[in-house]
Amino acid sequence: ETIVQAPVEPHVIDKGIPTAGLVAHVMVAKYADHQPLYRLEPIFGRAGFPVPRSTLAQWVGTCGVRLQPLVDALKAVVLRHGVLHADETPVQMLKPGNGKTHRAYLWAYAAGAFEDLKAVVYDFCESRAGVHAREFLGDWQGTLVCDDYSGYKEGFKSGRIIEAGCLAHARRKFFDLHAANKSQIAEFALEQFSKIYEIERQVKDLEAEERRTIRQQQTRPLLDALHEWMTLQRQKVPGNSATSKALDYSLNRWAALTRFVDDRQLPVDNNWVENRIRPIAQGRANWLFAGSLRAGQRAAAIMSLIQSARMNGHDPYAYLKDVLTRLPTHKASQIEELLPHRWKSAVSTDA
């Protein structure tokens, strides 16, 4: 004689219509496949499920807040490692009030290429000021692999952070020089860099100590000879020439550029994190700008989880759907179980 209603299962959007699978689809479409919400709106409409763009934005915003504890936990795990990569890329951000955009930056931090953790954490900031990097790293101690951007330099003065340079950036100076005027100096330098990278291809999958031994035996003599040659060539070229600038870039940073030879955990360049930046560069061609600082930070959080899931071989949709299903009832003390490098699906991943 009575109606009994089964309790509604907890949802990531409390009392909301969308399931975890639908919300995961929206976030993967937006942040992995780079489809802006104004494109997703008519796509859903053609399928017979019209969802206003404002509603899609609310779903994404709510999920960004719900997922933030995972991103905070992922950041803490990344900062436990002694070798980090760092890089940054510009992203346009809409300024409130005048309807115009200005250049903000998305910073990327990843555990070292030879570390046992595959993860990247993005940090969206209003500018490229070095204070943003220092705030993110906090009291972290270790070796930071980065380019020669001055924003990182202040962190090295404390002595807690050791600078490791990017040999790919040094090589790129000579590549551009050779492309511009077929310089013989650039051609010779490129040949030497090629020999160093060939050794790196051979040792990248070896045990750490074996990698260090081969670098000492084979790479060290090449670098010593290259440094001597660069020093000699620098004395022969005018001080304001393109050749001198290419030579100076390497000579002025030689200690940082060659630090990988003595440290078995250091990679030869910063390409590991630059490859994590590439999806952002592809995406901004579609979504053009972040609507606000909060929107940029939300995007950075969600992309941290999506790209980290990819790095660990997971399907981002399967990962997010499972995490969003479990998150409402998951214990905060066990949040690390849901991080991409530790994730094991507890539910069916069928759409």
N, C-alpha and C positions, 0 to 999 in steps of 0.2 A: 504493500500500500504506500510505500515511500520511494522516492527517487534517490538513488545513491550515485554520487559522482566520484570517480576516481581522482585522486590528487593529480594536479598537473605537474609533470616533471619539471625540475628547475631548468630555466633557459638563460642563456647569456644575456639576452634582452628580456628582462623580467616582464611577464604578462604580454610580451610582444608576439606578433604573428610569425615572423621569420624563424625557420629552424636553423640549427647550427650549420647544416649543409648549404642552405641558401646564403647565409651571411658569409660563410667561407668562400663561396663562389664569387660573391661580389668583391670581396677583398683581394682574392687572387686575380680576378679580372682587372681590378684597378691597379694593384701594386706589383703584380708579376707579369701580366699581359699588357699593362699600360693602357687600359681602356678608361678614359674619363667617364665620369658619371653621366654626362650629357649624351654619351654614346650608349651607355648601358640602358638608359631610360627607354629609348625606342626599341632596343633589342628585346627587352622584356615585354614591351607593348606588342611587338609582332608575334610573340609567343602566346599572347592572350592573357598576360599577367601585367597589366599596367601598374608600374610603381613610380610615383613621382620622384624626381631627382632629390628633392628635399628629404624625402623619407630614406632614400639610399644613403644620403649624407649622414642622417641621424644614426642609421645602423652602423656605418663605418666609425663614426665618432664614439658611440657607445662601446663598440668592440675594442677600439684603440685604448680606451680607459681600462677596460677589463683585462686587456693583455699586457698593460704596463708592468704589473708585478713580474711577469715572465721576462720582460726585457731588462728590468732592473736586476733580476737574478742572473740573466745571461751576461750582463755587463760585469757583475761581481766575479763570475767565473772567468771571463776573459782577462780581468785584471789580476788574476792569480798567477798568470804565466809571465815568465821572465823575458820573453821576446814578443813585441807587438809591432804590427804594421800600422801606419797612419797615412791617410791621404784625404783630400777634400776636393769638392767640385762645386761650381756655382749653380744656384737655383734661384730663379726669380720668385719674389714674394710680394704679394699685393699689400700695399701700405694702406692702413685704414684712413678714411676721410677723403683722400684725393683721387682714389681710383687708379693710381699709378703703381707700378712695380719698382722694386729696387733689388739689388743683388744680395741675396742671402747665400749661405753655404751649408752644404751637407757634408759632414765629416764622417769618415769611416775608420773604424778601428778593428783589427782582426788579430787573432793569435798568430804567432809566427808560422811560416810555411812548414817548418819542421817540428812544430809543437804537436802534442797529441790531441789538441782540440781544434775542431773545424767550426768556426763561428765568426760572425761579423756583427758589430753593433754600430748603427748609424746615429749621429747626433746632429740635429738640425739647429742652426744658430743664425742669428741676424747678420753676422758679418764673418770676415776671415781673421779677425783679431786672434792673436796667439793665446789670449786669456781663455778662450773657449777650450783649447786643447789642454791647458793646464788645469782647468776646472774638471774636465772629464777624467784626466789621469789622477788627479788628487795627489795622494802620497805614494803612488805606485813607484816601484823601483825596478829597473831592468834596462833592456836595450830596445830603443825605438828605431825601427827601420822607416825612413822617410826621405822625401826629397829635400832640397836645400831651402825650402821656404823659411823665412826668418821667424815666422810665428812659433816654430818649434824651439828656436834657439834659447829662449829664456829658460826653458825647462832643463836644458843641459847644464846651465850655470850652477845649479844646486849640487851637481855631482851624483844625484840619485839616478838620473837617466843618462844612459850612454847613447851617443849618436851612431847609427849605422847608415851609411849612404846607399844610394841606389846606382848601381853600375849601368843600368839601362838608361838613366838620365845622362850619364857621362857619354855613353855610346851615342845617344841621340844627337848630341851636339855635333859630333863628327859626321853622323849620317846626314844631317841637314847641310853641313858644310860641303860634303861630297856631292849631294844632290844639286846644290846651287852652282858649283863651279868645277866639279870633278877634281878636287884638290888631291894631290898625291899624298900629302901629309895625312889627310882624312882617310884616304884609302888604306894606308899602312896601319893607322890606328884601328880601323874597322877590322882588318885582318887579325890583329892581336886580340881584340875583344871577341872575335869569333872563336879563336882557340880557347879562350877562357870559358866561354859558354858551352863549348863542346865538352870540356871537362865536367862542367856542372850537370850536363845532361847524363853523363855517365855515373855521377855520384849521388844524384838526387834520391835514389831509392836504396842506397846503402845504409848500413848502420852508422850512427853518428861519429864514432871514433874512426872508422874506416874512411868516412868522408873527409874528416879533418886531416888524416894522414896523406891522402892523395892530394888534397889541396896544398899541403906543405911541400910535397915532393914535386908536383907538376905546375900548380898555379902560381906559387910564390916566385919561382924564377921568371915566369912570364911577366908578372907584375913588376918585379924589380927592373927588368930590362925595359919595360914600357915606360916606367917612371923616369929612368935615365934618358931614354930617347925623347920623351916629352920635354924634359928640362933643357936638353940640348936644342930642340927645335924652337922652344920659346925664346931663346936668346937670338934667334935668327929672324924672327918675324916682327913687324911693327906692332907697337903696343895697342893700337886702336883697331886692329884688323879682326875680321871674323875668325881667322885661324887662331889668333892669340886668345880670343874669348873662349873658344872651344878648349884650348890647352889649359887656360887658367881655371876653367870650371873643374877639371880633374885635379890639377896640381894643388889648388887651394883646399881641396877636400880629400886629399889622398888618404889620410889616416882613416877617415870614416868610410871611404869607398872600399878600402881593402881590409876592413875589420873582419869580414866574413872568413878570411883565410885562417885566422887563429881561433875562431869560435865555431864549433861544429854545429851549433843550433841556428846560426845566422844564414839566411839566404843571400844570394848574390845581388839581388835587386828587390824593388818594392812592387813587382808585378802581381804578387799574390793578392794584395789589397786593391791594386788598380783594376784587376779583373772583377772585383766586387763593386767597384764604382761604375763599371760599364753599363749595367742594367739601368742605373739612375740616369746616365747620359742618354740612353735610348728612350726612357720613359718621359723625360721632360720635353722631348720633341712632340709628344702627344698632349700631355696635360699642361704644358707651357709654364705654369706658375703655381705656387702654393697660395691658397686663399688667405692665410694668416700664419703667424708664428705657431699658434696652437695646431693648425692643420698640418704644417710642416713637421712638427714634433710627433704628431700622431702618425703621419706617413713614415717617418723614420723608425718609429717603434714597430709598426707592422712589417715594414720591409726588412728589419733586422731578423725577425722570425722567419719570414719567407725565404730570404737568401741563405740564412743559416740552415734551414731545412734542406734546401737544394744542395748545399755543400756536403751534407751528410747523406745524400742520395735519396731523400724523401720527396714524394709528390707533395708540393705545398698545399694543394687542396685537401688531400687525405690527412695531412698533419693538422691543418687548421680546423677542419671539421671535427676531428677527434678531440683536439684540445678544447675547442669551444663547447663541446658536449660535456666534457668532464670538469671543466673549470668551475662551474657554479657550486659544485659540491666537493671540490678538491681541497685538501688541507693546505693552508698557507705554509706550514712547516715542511711540506713535501713538494713545494713548487718546482724544485729542480728536476723532478721526475718528468716534467712536461717540456723541458728544454729540448731543442732539436737533436743534440748529440746524445741524449739519453732516452729519447722518446721511443716507446713501443706501443703500438696501437692496441687499445682495449676494446674497440668496437668495430663493426663492419665499416669499411670505407666505401661501400657502394653509394653512388649518388642518390 
